[in-house]
């Protein structure tokens, strides 16, 4: 599982789709799901702050 900012999601999905190209049989599935809140335990960071390296 990977969690990325909304601003990066479409680009990442597009790159993954391009990598696999077209085939007669599927390689698998990719599910994109909204995350309503995120909290980093021990640091009190919340939201997109936890996705940005410090």
C-alpha positions in Angstrom: 0.0 0.0 0.0 1.2 3.5 -0.7 -0.3 6.8 0.4 0.5 9.8 -1.7 -0.8 13.4 -1.8 -3.8 14.0 -4.1 -1.6 16.3 -6.2 0.6 13.3 -7.2 -2.0 10.5 -7.5 -3.0 11.0 -11.1 0.6 11.2 -12.3 1.6 8.1 -10.5 -1.5 6.1 -11.7 -0.8 7.2 -15.3 2.9 6.1 -15.0 1.9 2.7 -13.7 -0.7 2.2 -16.4 1.9 3.2 -19.1 4.4 0.8 -17.6 2.1 -2.2 -18.0 1.0 -1.3 -21.5 -1.8 -3.4 -23.1 -2.3 -7.1 -22.7 -5.0 -9.6 -23.4 -5.0 -10.7 -19.8 -4.8 -8.3 -16.8 -1.8 -8.1 -14.6 -3.9 -7.1 -11.5 -5.9 -4.2 -10.1 -5.1 -0.8 -8.8 -7.5 0.7 -6.3 -7.4 4.4 -5.4 -9.1 5.4 -2.2 -9.5 8.7 -0.4 -7.9 9.1 3.0 -10.0 11.5 5.1 -7.4 12.0 7.9 -3.9 10.9 8.6 -2.0 11.2 11.9 1.6 10.4 12.7 1.9 8.9 16.1 4.5 10.4 18.4 5.1 13.6 16.3 1.6 15.2 16.3 1.9 15.8 12.5 -1.4 15.5 10.6 -2.6 15.4 7.1 -0.2 16.0 4.2 2.5 17.0 6.6 3.2 13.3 7.2 3.8 12.7 3.5 6.5 15.4 3.2 10.0 14.3 4.2 11.6 16.6 6.7 
